[in-house]
Amino acid sequence: MIGQAPQRRFLRFCHILFVLLLLVQFLPDRLGRDPRTSHVLVLAAAIEVLTLLVSAFSKKEARLDLFADIVSFIYVFLMFWTLLTAKFNVLKTSFFPPPGVVFEQALREGPVIFVNIRTSLGIVAQGYLLALLFAVPLGLFLGWSVRAGNAAVYISKFLSSIPPVVYIPYGIALLPTFRSVSVMVIFLASFWPALAGAMSGVLNVEKEIIDSARSLNLGRLAMLFQIILPASMPQIFTGCNQGLSVSFILLTSAEMIGARSGLGFYVKNFSDLGDYTRIILGVLVIGIVVTVIVFFFNKLQRYLLRWKT
């Protein structure tokens, strides 16, 4: 990729969008207050510099194309956000403040946002890892046992159809802290997809692999963890990925009910106060955090399943 012509690496559609975004910022404003245009300009310039650096040093064209497409989406999003708020005043700015106002708030609230991110990630890590610790081994054993597995399929479908938030009142009554209630909700949200993924992975292992392993006279545990587990990893990761996504959705829901910290609490608290600048900021931060976590999870998945390629 580095050896390609400079125009192929640096002249991309995202750079045209960057110029258009800059031009949009210099259109006349139709607001009664300063839309903080300079903050949008600084953010766009920072993204553009990062894009040029990635273009200069990226070795894989597919990866660079993906990065450029994401940057293009960000530029288009900022462009329309600016046009609909600060420039044409189509959206009511009391509910949809201009991007520059939100970014300025992000700079002011940086330490507070960081504390809430740390709180939410701590809860997710506890509940999610605890769920995997129980769900994956149990799913392997249930999938390996035909009789127990057949019954477990119907039982898990019944229990997984119940939203974990239903158990919040019981958690509040029985558990000592609301943090432990949130961990319980994340545990339940992650457990069933991970269990289903592990069971499905065992059931979809090719019969030839099992027959070959049996010909080596492997014990039951050796068969399960040395043969079945590696062959089931793709399905297990699918279930774990689903559980991770649902965990963040239910985390914010749980924090909105009674927490005193976390990203969900941040959004709920300022929605009660009618502070839509902070509400939009919280929503954007939640989206960014979830996207980053899922990105690194997928990187881990590709690394552990590299043998498939």
C-alpha positions, 0 to 999 in steps of 0.5 A: 500500500505504501508503494502506491501512487500518492494520488491513489493514497491521498486523493480520496472522496473523504478529503473533498467532503472535508473541504465541503465541511469547512465551507459549510462552517463559513456560511452565515449563522441564523442563531441568536447565539454563538454556534462555536464554529471553531470547535467543529473546525478544530475537530474536522482538522484533527480528523483530517490530519489523522486520515492523512497519517493513516493514508501515509502509513497504512499497508492494507488497502482494504483497511484504508478504504474502510477508514476513509469510508468511516471518515466520510460518514463523519464529515457528512454527519457533521455537515448535515448537523451544522446545516440543520441547526446553526446555518438554516435553523431547521431543527429547534436548537433548544432540543438539537444544539449545534455540533460546536456547542456539544463539542465545547461541552465535551471539553468542559465535561471531560473528567466527568465523562471519563468517570462515568465511562469507567463506572459503566465499563467496570459493571459490564466487565464484571457481569460479562466475564462472570456470564462467560465463565458460567455459560461457555463451560455449561453450554459445552457440556449441555451441547455434548449431552444429547438428552440434557441438551434437548431439554436445555434448548427449550428451557434456555429459550423460555428464560432468555425470552424474559427481559433481564430488566424485569428482575431489577425490582427483585435485585434491588430487594435482595442485593446490597447495592445497585451496582450489584443489581446492574452486574446481575442485569449484565450477567443475565443479558450476556449469559443466554446468548453465550450459552446458546452460542456454545451449545450451537457450536457443539451441535455443529461440529462436523461428525468426521472431526469427532470420529477422528478424535474418538479413534485416538481414544481420547477421554471425555474431558480431553475430547470436550476441551481439546477437540469440541471447544476449538471447533465450536469457537466461531459459534461461541464468539457469535453468542459472546458478541451478541451478549456484549451488544445487549449488555450495553443496551441493558446497562444504560437502561439499568443505570437510568432506573436508579444508578448514581453514576455511569453513562446511562445515569448521565443521560437520564439525569440531564434529561430530567433537567432538560439539558439537551446539550448534555443528553446529545453528548451522552448519547454520542459518548455511549455510541463511541464507547460501544463501537470501540469495545466491539471493534477490539472484541472483533480484533480479538475474535479474528486473532483467536480464529486466525486458524480458519483462514 
